[in-house]
Amino acid sequence: MSVPPPRDNRRELPIGRRIAQLRVRRGMNQQVFADRIGRSKSWVDKVERGVRRLDRLPMIEAVAAALGVTPAVLLGRTTRRAPAAGGTAAAVEAVREALADHDTPTGRDWPPTVTELDRQLRYAETAYRYAHHQQTLRVLPGLLTATRHAHHTTPTLTGPLLARVHRLTAQTMVKLGEPHLAWLAADRAMTAAADDPDRAGHAAVALAQALRALDRPRLALLAATTAVRRLAVSRYQQTPPEHLPADDLALTGTLLAEAAIAAATCGDTTTCKEYADRAHHLAAVHDARGHHHDDGFAPVSVDLARALAAARLGDHATAVALHHRATRDAGWPRLPAEHRAAHLIDMARAHLDTGDHHAAGRALLTADQTAPAEVRLRPVGRALLTTLVRAGRTPADLTRLAATIGLTRPPRS
């Protein structure tokens, strides 16, 4: 079982200090941030030093949107969460209840067969890859309960399914801005993986993502690198990459890419480059075998990770250059729609940080065309759209999108 994240002292900081930390992490100086929220640099400085109070909800929402976070992140973990977007609040609550439910199945419980559970889980995993998050949410609570019940009677057969359904739950909760639920589900996936390094490696990908969403990049780095070491010790410590089985190679490369992003989030350029280079080498080997159609791991996916890492390091020019190279790659259209749209949202943030509102809006519109739920349901997508609309000089398509999902009033005809 993974270790619970330690208490985050930054959550107890005054809101001004929290804003300053997030602003610096986004690579913005006070003047750029002030321009983005329509205030003066002096106003920002006073808020960050605690001289001026920030207690009006509209202004808190504007600051949160400019920083690409939810208001709850600024206000601290004890703050009541805002309702989930797009009517997903009830579905998220059903997932929460399924994770909290530990009842023992009775004789009246008839869990589906392992074959039926696998079929349902494959459907949910496919829906996730296409970013049909509402469909995934609809089946997750029942899948969590049914798989847990089945595990009581056939633990050997259902162990892999239990790990998979919790891993999928973690990834979905990260998308919907529920990092604590994501961490809980990822921890359950790690527990279900038991002593199987392959299962544990897949679960560690979700765990690293959940920990990054919780703003625990060092723990995310540890989770990913520990999983890589377990795979190396158990499977192929003396085997060169060229001879690794395709599945092991892809999993190791994915974990290394996650480690690179986590290292970048920590500000560790050297470690980030080391893991990114190792991941790229494995991707080149994997690509030469032609397996990238099956698992989404290829040089282009590592380039996307490198672009996100560069953005985390504040090197937005490199992030945008890597983005342009990746989207022109032949492997780009073969990546899952969820992956492509999520990357476009990341790059919209990078464009916004450089002050290029036009490119940010274009990236967000392309993400909406690729996988609408990534923009319309995810808090980060909605926050970015709100920021762009409030910035003024918004293209009509972007204004219509914001009005469609209820972020602004419909434009006058």
C-alpha positions as CSV (number, residue, x, y, z in Angstrom):
1,M,0.0,0.0,0.0
2,S,1.3,3.5,-0.8
3,V,2.0,6.0,1.9
4,P,-0.6,8.7,2.4
5,P,0.5,12.1,1.4
6,P,1.8,14.2,4.3
7,R,-0.1,17.1,5.4
8,D,0.5,20.1,3.1
9,N,1.5,23.1,5.1
10,R,0.9,25.3,2.2
11,R,-2.8,24.7,2.5
12,E,-2.6,26.5,5.9
13,L,-0.9,29.5,4.4
14,P,-2.8,32.8,3.9
15,I,-4.5,33.1,0.6
16,G,-2.1,35.8,-0.6
17,R,1.0,33.5,0.0
18,R,-0.8,30.7,-1.8
19,I,-1.5,33.0,-4.8
20,A,2.2,34.0,-4.9
21,Q,3.3,30.4,-4.9
22,L,0.9,29.4,-7.7
23,R,1.8,32.5,-9.7
24,V,5.5,31.7,-9.5
25,R,4.9,28.1,-10.5
26,R,3.0,29.3,-13.5
27,G,6.1,31.4,-14.5
28,M,4.3,34.8,-14.2
29,N,5.7,37.9,-12.7
30,Q,3.4,40.2,-10.7
31,Q,2.8,42.6,-13.7
32,V,1.8,39.8,-16.1
33,F,-0.6,38.4,-13.5
34,A,-2.0,41.8,-12.7
35,D,-2.7,42.4,-16.4
36,R,-4.5,39.1,-16.7
37,I,-6.9,39.8,-13.9
38,G,-7.4,43.5,-14.7
39,R,-5.7,44.9,-11.6
40,S,-2.5,46.8,-10.8
41,K,0.8,45.4,-9.9
42,S,0.6,47.2,-6.6
43,W,-2.8,45.5,-5.9
44,V,-1.3,42.1,-6.5
45,D,1.7,42.8,-4.3
46,K,-0.5,43.9,-1.4
47,V,-2.7,40.8,-1.7
48,E,0.3,38.5,-1.8
49,R,1.8,40.2,1.3
50,G,-1.5,40.1,3.2
51,V,-1.8,43.9,3.4
52,R,-5.0,43.7,1.3
53,R,-7.7,41.1,1.9
54,L,-9.1,39.0,-0.9
55,D,-12.6,38.1,0.3
56,R,-14.9,38.8,-2.6
57,L,-16.0,35.6,-4.3
58,P,-16.1,37.1,-7.9
59,M,-12.5,38.3,-7.5
60,I,-11.4,35.0,-6.0
61,E,-12.9,33.2,-9.0
62,A,-11.1,35.5,-11.4
63,V,-7.8,35.0,-9.6
64,A,-8.3,31.2,-9.6
65,A,-9.2,31.2,-13.3
66,A,-6.0,33.2,-14.2
67,L,-3.9,30.7,-12.2
68,G,-5.7,27.7,-13.8
69,V,-7.0,26.3,-10.6
70,T,-10.4,26.0,-8.8
71,P,-11.3,28.6,-6.1
72,A,-11.1,25.7,-3.6
73,V,-7.4,25.4,-4.2
74,L,-7.0,29.1,-3.2
75,L,-9.2,28.8,-0.2
76,G,-7.8,25.6,1.2
77,R,-8.8,22.0,1.6
78,T,-11.5,22.7,4.2
79,T,-13.5,24.9,1.8
80,R,-16.6,23.3,0.4
81,R,-16.0,22.2,-3.2
82,A,-17.8,23.9,-6.0
83,P,-20.4,21.6,-7.7
84,A,-19.0,19.5,-10.5
85,A,-19.6,20.8,-14.0
86,G,-21.9,19.5,-16.6
87,G,-24.3,17.7,-14.2
88,T,-21.6,15.3,-13.0
89,A,-21.9,16.1,-9.3
90,A,-24.3,13.3,-8.6
91,A,-22.1,10.8,-10.5
92,V,-19.0,11.9,-8.7
93,E,-20.8,11.5,-5.4
94,A,-21.9,7.9,-6.5
95,V,-18.2,7.1,-7.1
96,R,-17.4,8.5,-3.6
97,E,-20.0,6.3,-2.0
98,A,-18.8,3.2,-3.9
99,L,-15.3,3.8,-2.7
100,A,-16.5,4.3,0.9
101,D,-18.8,1.3,0.9
102,H,-17.2,-1.7,2.5
103,D,-20.2,-3.9,3.1
104,T,-19.8,-7.7,3.0
105,P,-21.7,-9.3,0.1
106,T,-24.6,-11.4,1.2
107,G,-26.2,-14.5,-0.4
108,R,-28.6,-12.1,-2.3
109,D,-25.7,-10.5,-4.1
110,W,-25.1,-12.0,-7.5
111,P,-22.0,-10.3,-9.0
112,P,-21.5,-10.7,-12.7
113,T,-19.0,-13.3,-14.0
114,V,-15.4,-12.4,-14.5
115,T,-16.0,-12.4,-18.2
116,E,-18.9,-10.0,-17.9
117,L,-17.0,-7.7,-15.5
118,D,-14.1,-7.6,-17.9
119,R,-16.5,-6.7,-20.8
120,Q,-18.0,-3.9,-18.8
121,L,-14.6,-2.6,-17.7
122,R,-13.3,-2.6,-21.3
123,Y,-16.3,-0.5,-22.3
124,A,-15.5,2.0,-19.5
125,E,-11.8,2.1,-20.5
126,T,-12.7,2.7,-24.1
127,A,-15.1,5.5,-23.1
128,Y,-12.3,7.1,-21.1
129,R,-9.9,6.9,-24.1
130,Y,-12.4,8.8,-26.2
131,A,-13.0,11.3,-23.4
132,H,-16.6,10.2,-22.9
133,H,-16.3,10.9,-19.2
134,Q,-20.0,11.0,-18.4
135,Q,-20.3,7.5,-19.8
136,T,-17.4,6.3,-17.8
137,L,-18.9,7.9,-14.7
138,R,-22.2,6.2,-15.2
139,V,-20.7,2.7,-15.0
140,L,-17.9,3.2,-12.5
141,P,-20.0,3.0,-9.3
142,G,-21.6,-0.2,-10.3
143,L,-18.3,-1.6,-11.5
144,L,-16.5,-0.7,-8.3
145,T,-19.2,-2.5,-6.2
146,A,-19.6,-5.5,-8.4
147,T,-15.8,-6.1,-8.7
148,R,-15.3,-5.8,-5.0
149,H,-18.1,-8.3,-4.3
150,A,-16.7,-10.7,-6.9
151,H,-13.3,-10.4,-5.3
152,H,-14.7,-11.9,-2.1
153,T,-15.5,-15.1,-3.8
154,T,-12.8,-15.3,-6.6
155,P,-9.9,-13.1,-5.4
156,T,-7.3,-14.8,-7.7
157,L,-9.4,-14.2,-10.8
158,T,-10.7,-10.8,-10.0
159,G,-7.5,-9.2,-8.6
160,P,-6.4,-7.8,-11.9
161,L,-9.9,-6.4,-12.5
162,L,-10.0,-4.8,-9.1
163,A,-6.7,-3.0,-9.9
164,R,-7.9,-1.9,-13.3
165,V,-11.2,-0.5,-12.1
166,H,-9.6,1.5,-9.3
167,R,-6.9,2.7,-11.7
168,L,-9.6,4.0,-14.1
169,T,-11.4,5.6,-11.2
170,A,-8.3,7.4,-10.2
171,Q,-7.6,8.7,-13.7
172,T,-11.2,9.9,-14.1
173,M,-11.2,11.7,-10.8
174,V,-8.0,13.5,-11.7
175,K,-9.8,14.7,-14.8
176,L,-12.8,16.0,-12.8
177,G,-10.8,17.9,-10.3
178,E,-11.2,15.4,-7.4
179,P,-7.6,14.7,-6.5
180,H,-8.3,13.2,-3.1
181,L,-10.7,10.7,-4.5
182,A,-8.1,10.0,-7.2
183,W,-5.4,9.3,-4.6
184,L,-7.7,7.0,-2.7
185,A,-8.6,5.0,-5.8
186,A,-5.0,4.9,-6.9
187,D,-4.0,3.6,-3.5
188,R,-6.6,0.9,-3.8
189,A,-5.2,0.0,-7.2
190,M,-1.7,-0.4,-5.8
191,T,-3.1,-2.6,-3.0
192,A,-5.0,-4.8,-5.5
193,A,-1.8,-5.1,-7.6
194,A,-0.3,-7.0,-4.7
195,D,3.1,-8.4,-5.7
196,D,2.6,-8.2,-9.5
197,P,5.1,-5.6,-10.8
198,D,3.2,-5.2,-14.0
199,R,-0.1,-4.4,-12.3
200,A,1.7,-2.2,-9.8
201,G,3.4,-0.3,-12.6
202,H,0.1,0.5,-14.3
203,A,-1.4,1.5,-10.9
204,A,1.7,3.7,-10.2
205,V,1.0,5.7,-13.4
206,A,-2.4,6.7,-11.9
207,L,-0.9,7.2,-8.5
208,A,1.7,9.6,-9.9
209,Q,-0.9,11.5,-11.7
210,A,-3.1,11.7,-8.6
211,L,-0.1,12.9,-6.5
212,R,0.7,15.6,-9.0
213,A,-2.9,16.7,-8.9
214,L,-2.5,16.9,-5.1
215,D,0.5,19.1,-5.7
216,R,2.9,16.4,-4.4
217,P,5.3,16.2,-7.3
218,R,8.1,14.7,-5.2
219,L,5.9,11.9,-4.1
220,A,4.8,11.4,-7.7
221,L,8.4,11.2,-8.8
222,L,9.0,8.6,-6.1
223,A,6.0,6.5,-7.1
224,A,7.0,6.4,-10.7
225,T,10.7,5.6,-10.2
226,T,9.9,3.0,-7.6
227,A,7.7,1.2,-10.0
228,V,10.4,1.4,-12.7
229,R,12.9,-0.2,-10.3
230,R,10.4,-3.0,-9.4
231,L,9.9,-3.8,-13.0
232,A,13.7,-3.8,-13.6
233,V,14.4,-6.1,-10.7
234,S,11.7,-8.6,-11.4
235,R,11.7,-8.7,-15.2
236,Y,14.7,-7.5,-17.1
237,Q,17.5,-6.0,-15.0
238,Q,20.1,-7.5,-17.4
239,T,18.0,-7.2,-20.5
240,P,18.8,-4.4,-23.0
241,P,15.7,-2.3,-24.1
242,E,15.9,-3.7,-27.6
243,H,15.0,-7.2,-26.2
244,L,12.2,-6.1,-23.8
245,P,8.7,-7.4,-24.3
246,A,6.5,-4.7,-25.9
247,D,4.2,-4.3,-23.0
248,D,7.1,-4.0,-20.5
249,L,8.8,-1.5,-22.7
250,A,5.7,0.7,-23.1
251,L,4.9,0.6,-19.3
252,T,8.5,1.4,-18.3
253,G,8.6,4.3,-20.9
254,T,5.3,5.7,-19.6
255,L,6.5,5.6,-16.0
256,L,9.7,7.4,-17.0
257,A,7.7,10.1,-18.8
258,E,5.6,10.5,-15.7
259,A,8.8,10.8,-13.7
260,A,10.1,13.5,-16.0
261,I,6.9,15.6,-15.6
262,A,7.0,15.2,-11.8
263,A,10.7,16.2,-11.7
264,A,9.9,19.3,-13.8
265,T,7.1,20.2,-11.5
266,C,9.7,20.0,-8.7
267,G,11.9,22.4,-10.7
268,D,14.6,19.7,-11.2
269,T,15.8,20.2,-14.8
270,T,18.6,17.6,-14.7
271,T,16.4,14.8,-13.4
272,C,13.7,15.7,-15.8
273,K,16.0,15.5,-18.8
274,E,17.4,12.2,-17.7
275,Y,14.1,10.5,-17.4
276,A,12.7,12.1,-20.6
277,D,15.7,11.0,-22.6
278,R,15.4,7.4,-21.3
279,A,11.7,7.4,-22.1
280,H,12.4,8.7,-25.6
281,H,14.9,6.0,-26.2
282,L,12.4,3.3,-25.2
283,A,9.8,5.0,-27.4
284,A,12.1,4.9,-30.4
285,V,12.6,1.2,-29.9
286,H,8.9,0.6,-29.4
287,D,8.0,2.6,-32.5
288,A,10.4,0.6,-34.6
289,R,8.4,-2.5,-33.7
290,G,5.2,-0.9,-34.7
291,H,3.4,-1.5,-31.4
292,H,2.3,2.1,-30.7
293,H,-1.1,1.5,-32.3
294,D,-2.0,-0.7,-29.3
295,D,-0.9,1.2,-26.2
296,G,-0.4,4.9,-27.2
297,F,3.3,4.8,-26.3
298,A,5.4,6.3,-29.1
299,P,8.0,9.1,-29.6
300,V,5.1,11.5,-30.1
301,S,3.7,10.8,-26.6
302,V,7.1,11.4,-25.1
303,D,7.3,14.7,-26.9
304,L,4.0,15.6,-25.4
305,A,5.4,14.8,-21.9
306,R,8.5,16.8,-22.7
307,A,6.3,19.8,-23.7
308,L,4.4,19.6,-20.5
309,A,7.6,19.3,-18.5
310,A,9.0,22.4,-20.3
311,A,5.9,24.3,-19.4
312,R,6.2,23.2,-15.8
313,L,9.8,24.5,-15.8
314,G,8.7,27.8,-17.1
315,D,10.3,27.3,-20.6
316,H,7.2,28.1,-22.6
317,A,9.0,28.7,-25.8
318,T,10.4,25.1,-25.8
319,A,7.0,23.8,-24.7
320,V,5.3,25.4,-27.7
321,A,8.0,24.2,-30.1
322,L,7.7,20.6,-28.9
323,H,3.9,20.9,-29.2
324,H,4.1,22.0,-32.8
325,R,6.6,19.2,-33.6
326,A,4.4,16.6,-32.0
327,T,1.1,17.7,-33.6
328,R,2.8,17.4,-37.0
329,D,4.0,13.9,-36.3
330,A,2.3,11.0,-38.0
331,G,1.6,9.4,-34.7
332,W,-0.4,12.3,-33.3
333,P,-3.8,11.3,-34.9
334,R,-3.3,7.7,-33.5
335,L,-3.1,8.9,-29.9
336,P,-6.4,8.5,-27.9
337,A,-8.7,11.5,-28.2
338,E,-8.5,12.0,-24.4
339,H,-4.7,12.3,-24.6
340,R,-4.7,14.8,-27.5
341,A,-7.4,17.0,-26.0
342,A,-5.7,17.0,-22.6
343,H,-2.4,18.0,-24.2
344,L,-4.1,20.9,-26.1
345,I,-5.5,22.2,-22.8
346,D,-2.0,22.1,-21.3
347,M,-0.7,24.0,-24.3
348,A,-3.5,26.5,-24.1
349,R,-2.1,27.3,-20.6
350,A,1.4,27.6,-22.0
351,H,0.2,30.0,-24.7
352,L,-1.7,32.0,-22.1
353,D,1.5,32.3,-20.0
354,T,3.3,33.8,-22.9
355,G,0.5,36.3,-23.4
356,D,-0.6,34.7,-26.7
357,H,-4.4,34.7,-26.1
358,H,-5.1,33.9,-29.8
359,A,-3.1,30.7,-29.8
360,A,-4.5,29.8,-26.4
361,G,-8.0,30.2,-27.7
362,R,-7.2,28.2,-30.9
363,A,-5.8,25.3,-28.8
364,L,-8.8,25.3,-26.6
365,L,-11.2,25.2,-29.5
366,T,-9.3,22.4,-31.1
367,A,-9.4,20.5,-27.8
368,D,-13.2,21.0,-27.8
369,Q,-13.5,19.7,-31.3
370,T,-11.3,16.7,-30.5
371,A,-13.0,15.7,-27.2
372,P,-15.6,18.1,-25.9
373,A,-15.8,16.7,-22.4
374,E,-12.1,17.6,-21.8
375,V,-13.0,21.3,-22.1
376,R,-16.7,21.3,-20.9
377,L,-16.4,19.0,-17.9
378,R,-12.9,19.4,-16.6
379,P,-12.4,22.3,-14.1
380,V,-9.1,23.2,-15.7
381,G,-10.7,23.5,-19.2
382,R,-13.5,25.6,-17.9
383,A,-11.1,27.9,-15.9
384,L,-9.0,28.5,-19.0
385,L,-12.1,29.3,-21.1
386,T,-13.3,31.7,-18.4
387,T,-9.9,33.5,-18.3
388,L,-9.8,33.9,-22.1
389,V,-13.4,35.2,-22.3
390,R,-12.7,37.7,-19.5
391,A,-9.5,38.9,-21.3
392,G,-11.6,40.5,-24.0
393,R,-11.1,40.5,-27.8
394,T,-12.5,36.9,-27.6
395,P,-13.2,35.2,-31.0
396,A,-16.9,34.5,-31.6
397,D,-16.4,30.7,-31.5
398,L,-14.9,30.9,-28.1
399,T,-17.6,33.2,-26.8
400,R,-20.3,30.9,-28.1
401,L,-18.6,27.9,-26.5
402,A,-18.4,29.7,-23.1
403,A,-22.1,30.6,-23.4
404,T,-23.0,27.0,-24.5
405,I,-21.6,25.5,-21.3
406,G,-23.0,28.3,-19.1
407,L,-19.8,30.3,-18.3
408,T,-21.2,33.5,-19.8
409,R,-24.4,34.9,-21.1
410,P,-25.2,34.1,-24.8
411,P,-23.8,36.8,-27.1
412,R,-26.3,39.3,-28.5
413,S,-27.3,38.7,-32.1
